[in-house]
């Protein structure tokens, strides 16, 4: 038994306990903030320790409550889980710093302080639980924890726009949860277990039609969560209205939990290639339709939401190829995309701060007004578009190589689409750059600076200009994330190797099954 | 596996009525639909535990006679989750009612803006001074369908003409023709 084993449940337990503590301390904002920061830092450290340990010595399996594997609940950490836990914890930590800097907690009437930190911690616990879950039902519980916290965060303050957006989001999420639960019921009826390793052992004996049915049900449920076309309609509708840090963390993590679940489904539960072609077609549609939607948008946050949908297609492409190289590229791309998409949404939050709006038709002259913000938006934008030295390019190159290796006409079609979509991604980003940053302020048709806008709304009040200024912490948090994106590009070699090893773990179910169910532990 | 008809029929009915309610526009009905679908799924879970047996770990019984306890544990968890979510949804609907006095899901304004922007952009070049209300009022998706009654009160264009351009209101005879052509163009 490994010495790191007791760390496994802590990634879920620490945030949950801290959530309870912060809820009790709802009147002491400073205490709440420090607890949240401390706990998320601890989780990030634990994630890295687990990653090193797992990479060296193989998967860690924790039998919760001491009940042996097929009977009790298991928490499993393999390379993929540990990688996701570490990256997610880092992202959660930076976004938390950003939101502290934004003063989300104190001077915004739309956002009551006392429930922000607890909800954020519960969200973290849900995400971590989904990543370490070793059985389907625990995965479902992880999803529900993070979803319920996300309902609270999305409708924070209860303004009309957020309630409207929240309603769509909640109803769609509930539908996907019910589908997932029904799928679990059917899986249990067919195999008599919810333990993923045991399902994997037994599923091959089922009739082919039943396998397809269960497979499709699970993919539908996860597809809604991952925002795969045509199940992606809810995302651009609901994300942009939330506060900037909340949108950033949703965009970075929640859809990726869906992708993670799809990865597990395709590799451990149903390693057969029967639905791979369907996945590839869906990936194609997701990429193309998502980016076309992004081109139509005039609001930066909505545009980013559509690019998010579009780039989910790349990850599905990697999974759908069904080869070790494809899965490895998908894992690397997922890591890259979590960081970059979060950074871009934080950048949009900075733009909103400086310019007072995120509508590109009303922004201008930001390059002069705030060169720092310009740099912090420009670098991740290039990265998302897949410009060579950055990690986006490396991830895409991996996906393209994997497609060539598969070599079917469909794989080549996807290769072409992936390149085209990558180019098209640059178009809306370049438009944001041209209009919001490069265009002189005088050319904006009805320009209203933040100060005049506030004077219009509140002519006799004190000037609020100082409050709206950028705080050093917001810049620092975003700059930290940009540094991580650049770091991912520099350290791409070792990271890609790690992703390849994580992908290799998932090839062939025997290793996972042996780790979870194997005799002498 | 044999399934009890007494469970199967209610499950089907619950799913059917749940889906029907979920597709309604009124939020209250959507919530009721979600509750029905949730309960139908719980019944599905129960069915999957196989035939009913005696209480598990009851003294002196054969293990083979036990009911399968796992699905019951799963159902219990699912019930608690549905309960929490329903409470949240009810609060949300109440808040929505307080804010908008409206029980229906509203259409996203940004979506409407994107959907109607192209027609406006296309009109931009020939949008001269002559008639200022070329951009036809975007159809409000939340509005009730237009009445077929021929004796209905004055059509909506008059309202917009008054609001958007003083000229049109002052010289109705002159602008009348242009107005109508402008509207048909804009409506496309």
Interface residues (C-beta under 8 A of the other chain):
Chain A: X137 X141 X144 X148 X151 X152 X155 X158 X159 X160 X163 X164 X165 X166 X167 X168 X170 X171 X174 X175 X177 X178 X181 X182 X184 X185 X186 X188 X189 X194 X237 X240 X296 X297 X298 X299 X302
Chain B: X1 X22 X27 X30 X34 X37 X38 X41 X44 X45 X47 X48 X49 X70 X71 X74 X77 X78 X81 X84 X85 X88 X89 X92 X93 X95 X96 X99 X100 X105 X106 X108 X110 X111 X113 X114 X117
